[in-house]
């Protein structure tokens, strides 16, 4: 067991983007704490990373539950002594026409995509104290671009972007940088329904780089924001969409 100099917590590794981020950070010699509410998927990613010589710890965590967040932090600090980076890649999309969205649909979306981000950020910032660190949330271009059946999802991501800016302002004196990565459509199972809703051929032909993003594209952006090269970068939305939103 060879512990590295820096430790990153990646939450949401049960989905493609979170998995790619966890693998990318392990390749860059971070200790990686992998977390998801699906412990089986977390274990699968941990096994994958460990097989290549990475150092990981898998923890079950539902970020809507404070007690599970506290358990995640306790296990991470007990093993690696400190937390340098948090990447929150947890989200649900659940497309539904605007007129059909129920209060339950709305509250579920906000609970996971927005309330969970608040809870995990507060807990991590408290642990980072004045020693500094990086908090990175995965948002979406849907915060600023309308997609069919995604009104509640867009609202949650718009709220996440606003929360990030307020966090960046308040946590700057503690040397904690807070940023958001805003992907366009990523070619992965979780977004296939979005791709179908928006008509795959039309989106590819209108996207300037003529392709959908890959989970690894988002992981590369996360590595930059977590690095020392981004020590003076806080409060930004880093768009990873191949130029989709420049039109």
Secondary structure, 3 states (H helix, E strand, C coil): CCCCCCEEEEECCCCHHHHHHHHHHHHCCCEEEEEECCHHHHHHHHHHHHCCCCEEEEEECCCCCHHHHHHHHHHHHHHHCCCCEEEECCCCCCCCCHHHCCHHHHHHHHHHHHHHHHHHHHHHHHHHHHHCEEEEEECCHHHCCCCCCCHHHHHHHHHHHHHHHHHHHHHHHHCEEEEEEEECCECCHHHHHHHHHCCHHHHHHHCCCCCCECHHHHHHHHHHHHCHHHCCCCCCEEEECCCHHHC
